Amino acid sequence: MRLQLWRVIALLTVVSMLVAACATPTPAPTQPPAAAAQPTAAPAVEAPKPAAPTGVIEAVPGKAVDMILLPKFVGNKVFEEAHEGAQEAHRELGNPGKLSYVGPTADNSVAGQIEIVTNAPAQGVKALMISNNAGDQIGPAAQKAREAGLTVVTWDSPIPSAQGEQVFVAQVDFNETGVVMAQMALDILGPDGGKFAILSASPDAANQNAWIAAMKEALKDPKYSKLELLDIVYGNDQSEDSYNQALALVSKYPDMELIMAPTSIGIVAASKAMQDEGLCDKVKVSGLGLPSEMVEYTLNGCAPEFALWSFVDLGYLTYYTTYLIATGQMEAKEGVQFEAGRMGTYTITKDPTREKGLRVLMGPFTIYNKDNVTGGAPAPAAAKPIKAVPGKAVDMILLPKFVGNKVFEEAHEGAQEAHRELGNPGKLSYVGPTADNSVAGQIEIVTNAPAQGVKALMISNNAGDQIGPAAQKAREAGLTVVTWDSPIPSAQGEQVFVAQVDFNETGVVMAQMALDILGPDGGKFAILSASPDAANQNAWIAAMKEALKDPKYSKLELLDIVYGNDQSEDSYNQALALVSKYPDMELIMAPTSIGIVAASKAMQDEGLCDKVKVSGLGLPSEMVEYTLNGCAPEFALWSFVDLGYLTYYTTYLIATGQMEAKEGVQFEAGRMGTYTITKDPTREKGLRVLMGPFTIYNKDNVK
């Protein structure tokens, strides 16, 4: 599952994906935050990959390879913990080669890292694992190391341009970090908000810069409108410099109430400065830090809330990834899945936070406060994934938005596959309303389910929050309620949402496809959506509007949004109406499988394909003709078979009492691998399992 998730990210990265065909809907200077997500950088479009996994690679131990673990600098406890994790994996894999932990001093980090990478080939080293603190300055040295035959993997902080880098092992999703930091600021300052400053590490730290950019993006959300960022300063990840910078901020901004330090050295130094000066009641501290170093400051209220992940796990995962590549057992290629010992299955995907580069995403964040800081609340990433015990009886309903749509039928195929695989003697029913009665019909089915003896509902919601009360009553009657494809916006009655892709990235994918089709001079376009109540459609459109604020997409002009109610005739007519209303329109973006086919057919029938192109989310089998004839030159989608399969596994585990729908829980989903339940970064409330990935289709791969 993780595989596809990763894929999603990859393609998302690429183009930030287009979600939907008919469905509704953390980083580290030395440490990252926890929780929600929003994209900051637009990914680049990429070639497609197979929807189903081709096998998970398991490491053959005992291969000899000399490796260097290169931290930003020595003397930092988080990097020492990463070294512990790498040593654990080194022993576990029985590598007779040497694992060296080599790094520069903090005051010579940039030049020192470049020097170590430059000299590595002459020292007989075969693999470098770099926590980059030199930005793109290290790229040429990394490239020469690659040309000399070395494996180059980054961790914690990548090479922004990806020059010389084969894959980046990310602790958390960098695009989510900004939201995590914004949320912690709001938690601490309260609903009235307040003024704060950021105390970062070094100006060249790629992870720090990405997190800060993501936080700035998050602050555009009305939810965080009362948070005011005053300044960004740098302590160069040195205690004394960070301490002095924190005090300088207090002097410069008398009305500042919070220092956000996304670096383990900075957060400790700032907390100590506030404590030493008796300022903890006036100025709070938050950010990313090690629990063992933050206990005192969290318990005394100086730093009431902060976040991090396990650096031991990050070092362990980085070592496994690098060993597999360096020994020739695995290629650093998008879509590849592999086992990383005790940590389970991972997938290499495109990195959605950079224009180029691949990523392995670890996660998740843990938020620490006075209730869990002394216990160290370990990150759930290290927990052993739950494996389903088959043969448990539970009657389940797979409820699509409406019947007669091929994408939902494919999801049913996936659910049937999982049903057989798990040997559930109970009944799996595929029940849905007609398209013209979707909202009321879905609510009626959910309302009646308890009386029919059903024990689990899997809902692709088309009724927005209107379905919430019925879902809540079903929960109160003892039913398991899982949504897929499109969640309940308020999460009322819903235990977890199985998302096909990250909704916040979808807007970037659509914007990128629009730019690909219209060219660098941009142009005018309109959106043909499904129904006004489709939560996934609304989230994707909102994300695209947000993406259009990026200067990269400044020449794209959104003219209008119309709805075809996911019915072919209505969508066909709406497409033609758009052409009549906007003579200078050049593109229709339809993030719905019915809408994209209807719009393409309308343009073809009227001989308009040279004037108005179509893009969005669609099934390849339904789009071949329109893509090959140029009416719809590019579109995107994911596997609905896999979505149905993953949804079934998730629901079965919860409904049979084998798994709790709780943040941080990991589970195995059959052939799809390992998944983690996380907070849903696209909603105020709710949990999510993220599948992924997107595939971008064009004339070269649509068949």
C-alpha positions in Angstrom: 0.0 0.0 0.0 2.8 2.2 0.9 4.1 1.5 -2.5 1.3 3.2 -4.1 1.2 5.8 -1.6 4.7 6.6 -2.5 3.8 6.5 -6.1 1.2 8.9 -5.5 3.6 11.2 -4.0 5.8 10.7 -6.8 3.3 11.5 -9.5 1.9 14.1 -7.3 5.3 15.4 -7.1 5.5 15.3 -10.7 2.4 17.0 -11.3 0.8 17.0 -8.1 -1.8 14.9 -9.2 -5.2 15.0 -10.6 -7.5 13.2 -8.6 -10.5 12.0 -9.6 -12.6 10.6 -11.9 -15.7 10.7 -10.2 -14.7 10.7 -6.7 -15.1 13.3 -4.0 -12.7 13.2 -2.2 6.8 16.0 8.7 11.3 17.4 7.9 14.1 18.4 9.9 16.6 21.0 10.3 17.4 18.3 12.7 13.8 17.6 13.5 10.3 18.2 12.1 6.8 18.9 13.2 3.8 16.9 13.1 0.5 16.8 11.3 -1.2 18.4 8.4 0.0 19.0 4.9 0.0 21.5 2.2 2.2 21.6 -0.9 4.6 24.4 -1.4 6.4 23.5 -4.6 5.0 22.2 -7.8 6.2 18.8 -9.0 7.1 18.0 -12.5 5.2 15.7 -14.8 6.5 12.2 -15.1 6.1 9.1 -16.9 3.5 6.6 -15.7 4.1 3.5 -13.7 2.2 0.3 -13.2 -0.8 0.5 -10.9 -0.1 -2.8 -9.2 3.1 -3.7 -7.3 5.6 -5.9 -9.1 7.0 -7.4 -5.9 8.7 -6.2 -2.8 12.5 -6.4 -2.7 14.0 -8.0 0.4 17.6 -7.5 1.2 20.1 -10.3 0.8 22.5 -9.8 3.8 26.2 -10.3 3.9 27.2 -8.1 0.9 30.3 -6.1 1.5 30.2 -2.3 0.9 32.0 0.5 2.7 29.6 3.3 3.6 29.8 6.8 5.1 27.0 8.3 7.2 27.6 12.1 6.8 25.7 14.3 9.2 25.4 18.1 8.8 28.0 18.3 11.5 29.2 16.3 14.5 28.2 16.9 18.1 24.5 17.0 17.6 22.5 14.4 19.4 19.9 13.8 16.7 22.6 12.8 14.2 24.1 10.6 16.8 20.7 8.9 17.1 20.6 8.4 13.4 24.1 6.8 13.6 22.7 4.4 16.2 19.9 3.4 13.7 22.4 2.9 10.9 24.6 0.8 13.1 21.6 -1.4 14.0 20.9 -1.9 10.3 24.6 -2.5 9.6 24.7 -5.3 12.1 21.4 -6.7 11.0 22.4 -7.0 7.4 25.8 -8.5 8.2 27.7 -6.1 6.0 31.4 -7.0 6.4 32.3 -3.6 5.0 32.9 -0.5 7.1 30.3 2.0 8.3 32.0 5.3 9.1 30.3 8.2 10.9 32.2 11.2 9.5 31.2 14.9 9.6 32.6 18.4 9.8 32.4 20.7 12.7 29.4 23.0 13.0 31.4 26.1 12.1 32.7 24.5 8.9 29.7 22.5 8.0 29.2 23.6 4.3 32.9 23.5 3.2 33.5 20.4 5.4 30.7 18.4 3.9 31.8 19.2 0.3 35.3 18.2 1.1 34.2 14.8 2.6 32.1 14.1 -0.5 34.9 15.2 -2.8 37.5 12.9 -1.1 35.2 9.9 -0.7 36.0 8.2 -4.1 39.7 8.2 -3.4 39.2 6.5 -0.1 37.5 3.4 -1.6 34.1 4.3 -0.1 31.2 2.8 -2.1 28.2 4.6 -0.6 27.5 8.1 0.9 24.5 8.9 3.1 24.4 12.7 3.4 22.3 14.9 5.6 22.9 17.9 3.4 23.7 21.3 4.9 25.3 22.9 1.9 22.3 23.4 -0.3 23.0 23.0 -4.0 26.7 23.8 -3.4 27.3 20.1 -2.7 25.7 19.0 -6.0 28.8 19.0 -8.2 30.8 17.0 -5.6 27.9 14.5 -5.3 27.7 14.3 -9.1 31.4 13.5 -9.4 31.0 10.8 -6.6 28.2 9.2 -8.7 30.3 9.3 -11.8 33.0 7.5 -9.8 30.6 4.7 -9.1 29.5 5.7 -5.6 25.9 5.4 -4.4 24.7 8.7 -3.1 21.6 8.9 -0.9 20.5 11.9 1.2 18.6 11.8 4.4 17.0 14.5 6.7 17.9 17.2 4.2 18.2 16.7 0.4 20.1 18.3 -2.4 17.5 20.9 -3.6 18.3 20.3 -7.3 18.9 16.5 -6.7 22.2 16.8 -8.6 24.2 13.7 -7.9 21.5 12.3 -5.6 19.8 9.0 -6.3 17.1 9.2 -3.6 16.2 11.2 -0.5 15.1 9.5 2.6 12.7 12.0 4.2 11.7 11.9 7.8 8.3 13.5 7.1 6.6 15.2 4.2 8.1 18.6 4.0 5.0 20.2 2.5 3.1 19.2 5.7 5.6 20.7 8.1 4.4 24.2 7.6 0.9 23.3 8.6 2.2 21.4 11.6 4.2 24.4 12.8 1.3 26.8 12.1 -1.1 24.5 14.1 1.3 24.3 17.0 1.6 28.1 17.0 -2.2 28.4 17.1 -2.4 25.8 19.8 0.0 27.8 22.0 -1.2 31.3 21.2 -4.9 30.5 21.2 -7.7 31.5 18.8 -6.8 35.2 19.0 -3.4 34.3 17.5 -0.4 36.6 18.0 3.1 37.5 16.7 5.9 35.1 16.3 9.4 34.7 14.8 11.3 31.8 13.4 14.7 30.8 14.7 16.1 28.5 12.0 19.4 26.7 11.5 21.6 27.7 8.5 20.4 29.6 5.5 21.7 26.7 3.3 19.8 24.0 5.1 17.4 22.6 2.4 15.0 21.1 4.9 14.8 24.2 7.0 14.1 26.4 4.0 11.4 24.0 2.7 9.7 23.9 6.1 9.7 27.7 6.4 8.3 28.1 2.9 5.6 25.6 3.8 4.7 27.5 6.9 4.4 30.7 5.0 2.1 28.9 2.6 0.1 27.6 5.5 -0.4 31.0 7.0 -2.4 32.0 3.9 -5.2 29.7 5.3 -7.9 31.8 7.0 -7.6 29.4 9.9 -4.2 30.9 10.7 -5.0 34.5 9.7 -4.4 35.8 13.2 -0.8 34.5 13.3 1.7 37.1 12.2 5.3 36.1 11.3 7.6 38.9 12.3 11.1 37.7 11.2 13.3 34.8 10.4 16.8 34.6 11.9 19.5 31.9 11.9 21.5 30.4 14.8 23.6 28.3 12.5 22.7 25.3 14.6 25.1 26.4 17.3 23.8 26.8 20.9 25.4 30.1 21.7 24.4 31.8 18.4 20.9 30.4 18.7 20.6 31.6 22.4 21.7 35.1 21.4 19.4 35.3 18.4 16.5 34.3 20.6 17.2 37.2 23.0 17.8 39.6 20.1 14.3 38.8 18.9 12.8 39.6 22.2 14.6 42.9 22.3 13.6 43.7 18.7 10.0 42.7 19.0 8.5 43.6 22.4 5.1 42.3 21.4 6.4 38.9 20.1 4.8 36.0 22.0 6.4 32.9 20.4 9.6 31.7 18.9 9.3 28.8 16.4 12.5 26.9 16.1 12.4 24.0 13.6 15.8 22.7 14.8 16.7 20.7 17.8 19.6 22.9 18.8 17.7 26.1 18.3 14.6 25.0 20.2 16.7 24.1 23.3 18.8 27.3 23.1 15.7 29.5 22.8 13.9 27.7 25.6 17.0 28.1 27.8 17.2 31.8 27.0 13.6 32.4 27.9 14.0 30.4 31.1 17.2 32.2 32.1 15.7 35.6 31.5 12.4 34.7 33.3 10.5 35.3 30.0 8.6 32.0 29.7 5.3 33.7 30.7 5.7 36.3 28.0 7.4 34.4 25.1 6.8 30.7 24.5 9.0 28.4 22.3 7.9 25.6 19.9 9.4 23.8 16.9 11.2 20.5 16.5 13.2 19.0 19.3 14.4 15.8 21.0 12.1 14.8 23.9 15.1 13.9 26.1 16.4 17.5 25.8 13.0 19.2 26.1 11.6 17.7 29.3 12.5 20.5 31.6 11.3 23.3 29.3 8.0 21.5 28.4 7.1 20.8 32.0 7.9 24.3 33.2 5.8 25.8 30.4 8.6 27.5 28.4 8.0 25.1 25.4 4.5 23.7 25.9 4.4 21.9 22.6 6.9 20.6 20.0 7.3 17.8 17.5 9.7 15.3 16.2 10.1 11.8 14.7 12.6 9.1 15.5 16.1 9.8 14.2 17.1 6.2 15.1 14.5 5.0 12.6 15.6 7.5 10.1 19.2 6.3 10.2 18.0 2.7 10.1 15.8 3.3 7.0 18.5 5.3 5.3 21.0 2.5 5.8 18.6 -0.2 4.4 17.8 2.0 1.3 21.5 2.7 0.6 22.6 -0.9 1.2 20.1 -2.2 -1.3 21.1 0.3 -4.0 24.9 0.0 -3.4 24.8 -3.8 -3.5 22.9 -3.8 -6.8 19.8 -5.4 -5.3 17.6 -2.4 -6.0 17.4 0.4 -8.5 16.7 3.9 -7.4 13.6 4.2 -9.5 10.1 5.5 -9.0 7.6 2.8 -7.9 10.1 0.3 -6.5 9.1 -1.3 -3.2 11.4 -2.7 -0.6 11.4 -4.2 2.9 13.4 -2.2 5.5 13.7 -4.8 8.2 11.7 -4.0 11.3 10.2 -0.9 9.8 8.2 -2.7 7.0 7.6 -1.9 3.4 8.5 1.4 1.7 8.1 2.8 -1.9 10.4 5.1 -3.9 8.3 7.9 -5.3 8.9 11.2 -7.0 9.6 14.0 -4.4 6.6 16.3 -4.5 8.6 19.1 -2.7 11.2 19.5 -5.5 11.2 19.9 -9.2 13.4 16.8 -9.5 14.4 13.9 -7.3 13.1 10.7 -5.8 12.0 10.2 -2.2 11.4 7.5 0.4 9.0 8.9 3.0 9.3 7.6 6.6 7.0 9.5 8.9 5.2 10.1 11.1 5.4 13.0 13.4 4.8 12.9 17.1 3.5 16.0 19.0 5.0 16.3 22.5 3.6 18.1 25.5 3.6 17.8 29.3 1.5 14.6 29.0 4.0 12.6 27.0 7.3 14.3 27.0 8.7 12.3 29.9 7.7 9.0 28.4 9.3 9.8 25.1 6.2 8.8 23.2 8.0 7.0 20.5 7.0 7.7 16.9 4.6 5.1 15.7 6.8 4.5 12.7 8.8 1.9 14.6 5.7 0.0 15.8 5.2 -3.4 14.3 2.5 -3.3 11.6 -0.8 -5.1 12.3 -1.4 -8.2 10.1 -4.9 -9.3 9.4 -6.1 -12.6 10.8 -8.3 -14.0 8.0 -11.6 -15.8 8.3 -13.5 -13.4 10.6 -17.1 -13.0 9.6 -18.4 -9.5 9.0 -21.1 -8.3 6.6 -19.9 -5.2 4.7 -21.4 -2.7 2.2 -19.3 -0.9 -0.4 -21.3 2.2 -1.1 -20.2 4.2 -4.3 -21.4 7.7 -5.0 -23.8 6.1 -7.5 -24.0 2.9 -9.6 -23.2 2.7 -13.3 -19.8 4.4 -13.1 -16.8 2.3 -14.2 -14.4 3.7 -11.6 -16.6 2.5 -8.8 -17.0 -0.9 -10.4 -13.2 -1.2 -10.5 -13.1 -0.3 -6.8 -15.6 -3.1 -6.3 -13.3 -5.5 -8.1 -10.5 -4.6 -5.7 -12.8 -5.0 -2.6 -13.9 -8.4 -3.9 -10.2 -9.4 -4.3 -9.5 -8.5 -0.7 -12.8 -10.2 0.4 -11.7 -13.5 -1.1 -8.1 -13.1 0.1 -9.2 -12.6 3.7 -11.6 -15.5 3.6 -14.4 -13.4 5.1 -17.5 -15.7 5.3 -19.7 -12.7 5.7 -21.3 -10.9 2.8 -19.8 -8.1 0.7 -22.6 -6.1 -0.9 -22.1 -3.4 -3.6 -25.1 -1.1 -3.1 -25.5 2.4 -4.4 -28.1 5.0 -5.5 -28.7 6.1 -9.1 -26.8 9.2 -10.2 -29.9 11.4 -10.2 -30.7 10.5 -6.6 -27.1 10.2 -5.2 -27.3 12.4 -2.1 -30.7 11.3 -0.8 -30.0 7.7 -1.9 -26.7 7.5 0.0 -28.2 8.9 3.2 -31.0 6.4 2.9 -28.7 3.4 2.5 -26.6 4.5 5.5 -29.7 5.1 7.6 -31.1 1.7 6.9 -27.8 -0.3 7.2 -28.1 -1.0 11.0 -31.5 -2.6 10.6 -30.2 -4.9 7.9 -27.5 -6.5 10.1 -24.6 -4.9 8.3 -21.5 -4.4 10.4 -19.4 -2.2 8.2 -19.9 0.6 5.7 -17.4 1.8 3.1 -18.7 5.0 1.7 -17.5 7.1 -1.3 -19.4 10.2 0.0 -21.3 12.4 -2.5 -23.6 14.0 0.1 -21.1 16.3 1.8 -21.8 16.9 5.5 -25.5 16.0 5.0 -24.5 12.3 5.4 -22.8 13.0 8.8 -25.8 12.4 11.1 -26.7 9.1 9.4 -23.1 8.0 9.7 -23.0 9.0 13.3 -26.1 6.9 14.1 -24.6 4.0 12.3 -21.5 4.3 14.5 -23.7 4.5 17.6 -25.4 1.3 16.4 -22.0 -0.4 16.4 -21.2 -0.3 12.7 -17.7 0.5 11.4 -17.8 3.5 9.1 -14.9 4.1 6.7 -15.0 6.5 3.8 -13.0 6.2 0.6 -12.4 8.4 -2.5 -14.4 11.2 -0.9 -14.6 11.8 2.8 -17.2 13.4 5.1 -15.9 16.9 5.4 -16.6 17.3 9.1 -15.6 13.6 9.7 -18.9 13.2 11.6 -19.5 9.4 12.1 -16.4 8.6 10.1 -13.5 6.5 11.6 -11.0 6.9 8.9 -10.8 8.1 5.3 -8.9 6.0 2.7 -7.6 8.7 0.3 -6.5 7.9 -3.2 -4.0 10.7 -3.2 -3.2 13.8 -1.2 -5.9 16.3 -1.9 -3.7 19.3 -1.2 -1.4 18.2 -4.0 -4.1 17.8 -6.6 -4.4 21.4 -7.4 -0.7 21.6 -8.3 -1.1 18.6 -10.5 -4.1 20.2 -12.4 -2.3 23.5 -12.6 0.8 21.8 -14.0 -1.2 19.8 -16.6 -2.9 23.0 -17.7 0.5 24.7 -18.1 1.8 21.7 -20.0 -1.1 21.8 -22.4 -1.4 25.6 -22.9 2.3 26.3 -22.9 4.4 28.9 -21.1 2.2 31.8 -22.3 -0.7 30.2 -20.4 -4.3 30.8 -21.3 -7.9 30.8 -20.1 -9.6 27.7 -18.8 -12.7 26.5 -16.9 -13.4 23.7 -14.5 -16.1 21.1 -15.2 -16.7 19.4 -11.9 -19.0 16.7 -10.7 -21.5 17.7 -8.0 -21.4 20.8 -5.7 -21.6 18.4 -2.7 -18.6 16.2 -3.7 -16.0 16.8 -1.0 -13.1 15.5 -3.0 -14.0 17.7 -6.0 -14.4 20.8 -3.8 -11.0 20.1 -2.1 -9.2 19.6 -5.4 -10.7 22.8 -6.9 -9.7 24.8 -3.7 -6.2 23.3 -4.0 -6.0 24.3 -7.6 -7.0 27.9 -6.8 -4.3 28.0 -4.2 -1.8 26.6 -6.7 -2.6 29.3 -9.2 -1.2 31.9 -6.7 2.2 30.5 -7.5 4.0 32.9 -10.0 4.8 29.8 -12.1 1.1 29.6 -13.0 0.4 33.3 -13.1 -0.5 33.2 -16.8 -3.3 30.6 -16.2 -6.7 32.3 -15.9 -9.6 30.4 -14.3 -12.8 31.6 -16.0 -15.6 29.6 -14.3 -16.5 26.4 -12.4 -19.6 24.5 -13.6 -21.1 21.2 -12.6 -22.3 18.2 -14.7 -23.5 16.2 -11.7 -21.4 13.3 -12.9 -23.9 12.6 -15.6 -22.8 12.3 -19.2 -25.5 14.3 -20.8 -25.3 17.1 -18.3 -21.5 17.2 -18.5 -21.6 17.2 -22.3 -24.0 20.2 -22.4 -22.1 22.1 -19.7 -18.9 21.7 -21.8 -20.6 23.2 -24.9 -22.1 25.9 -22.8 -18.7 26.9 -21.6 -17.4 27.2 -25.2 -20.4 29.5 -26.1 -19.9 31.6 -23.0 -16.2 32.0 -23.3 -15.0 32.3 -26.9 -11.4 32.7 -25.8 -11.3 29.7 -23.5 -8.6 27.1 -24.5 -9.0 24.3 -21.9 -11.6 22.5 -19.9 -10.2 20.9 -16.7 -12.6 18.1 -15.6 -11.4 16.3 -12.4 -14.1 13.6 -12.8 -14.0 10.5 -15.0 -17.5 11.1 -16.4 -16.9 14.8 -17.0 -13.6 14.4 -18.8 -15.1 11.9 -21.2 -18.2 13.9 -21.9 -16.2 17.1 -22.4 -13.8 15.3 -24.8 -16.6 13.9 -26.8 -18.3 17.3 -27.0 -15.2 18.9 -28.4 -14.7 16.0 -30.8 -18.3 16.1 -32.0 -18.2 19.8 -32.6 -14.8 19.8 -34.3 -13.3 22.0 -31.5 -10.3 19.9 -30.4 -7.9 22.3 -32.1 -9.4 25.2 -30.3 -10.3 23.8 -26.8 -8.4 21.0 -25.1 -9.6 18.8 -22.3 -7.7 17.5 -19.2 -8.4 16.3 -15.7 -8.9 12.9 -14.2 -10.1 9.9 -16.2 -9.9 6.2 -16.9 -7.3 5.3 -19.5 -9.6 2.8 -21.1 -12.2 5.5 -21.7 -9.7 8.1 -22.8 -7.6 6.4 -25.5 -9.5 7.8 -28.4 -9.5 11.4 -27.1 -5.8 11.3 -26.1 -4.6 9.9 -29.4 -6.6 12.4 -31.4 -5.3 15.3 -29.4 -8.6 16.4 -27.8 -7.3 15.4 -24.3 -3.5 15.3 -24.7 -2.8 14.8 -21.0 -4.8 13.6 -17.9 -4.2 11.7 -14.7 -5.6 9.0 -12.4 -4.7 6.3 -9.9 -5.9 2.7 -9.6 -9.4 2.3 -8.3 -8.9 -1.4 -8.1 -6.2 -0.7 -5.5 -8.3 1.8 -3.8 -11.1 -0.7 -3.3 -8.7 -3.3 -2.1 -7.0 -1.0 0.4 -10.4 0.2 1.7 -11.5 -3.3 2.3 -8.4 -4.3 4.2 -8.7 -1.1 6.4 -12.3 -1.7 7.1 -12.0 -5.4 7.8 -9.2 -4.9 10.4 -11.3 -2.2 12.2 -14.6 -4.1 12.0 -13.2 -7.3 13.3 -11.5 -5.6 16.2 -8.0 -6.3 15.1 -7.1 -2.6 14.6 -8.2 0.6 16.2 -8.7 3.7 14.0 -6.1 5.7 15.7 -3.3 8.0 14.6 0.0 6.3 14.2 -1.3 2.8 13.8 0.4 0.8 11.1 -1.0 -2.2 9.2 -0.4 -4.5 6.4 -2.7 -4.4 3.4 -2.0 -7.6 1.6 -0.2 -7.2 -1.7 -0.1 -3.4 -1.3 2.2 -3.3 1.7 2.3 -1.3 4.9 0.2 1.8 5.6 -0.1 4.2 8.5 -3.2 6.0 9.8 -2.5 9.7 10.2 -4.3 12.9 10.8 -5.9 14.2 7.7 -4.1 17.4 6.8 -6.9 18.5 4.4 -9.6 18.7 7.1 -10.0 20.2 10.6 -10.9 16.8 11.9 -10.6 13.2 10.7 -8.0 10.5 10.1 -6.5 9.3 6.8 -4.8 6.4 5.1 -3.1 7.7 2.0 -2.7 5.4 -1.0 -1.4 7.0 -4.1 0.1 7.4 -6.5 -1.0 9.4 -9.6 -0.1 8.4 -13.1 0.0 11.0 -15.8 -1.2 9.7 -19.1 -0.5 11.0 -22.7 -0.3 9.5 -26.2 2.8 7.6 -25.2 1.3 5.5 -22.4 -2.5 5.8 -22.6 -2.8 2.4 -24.3 
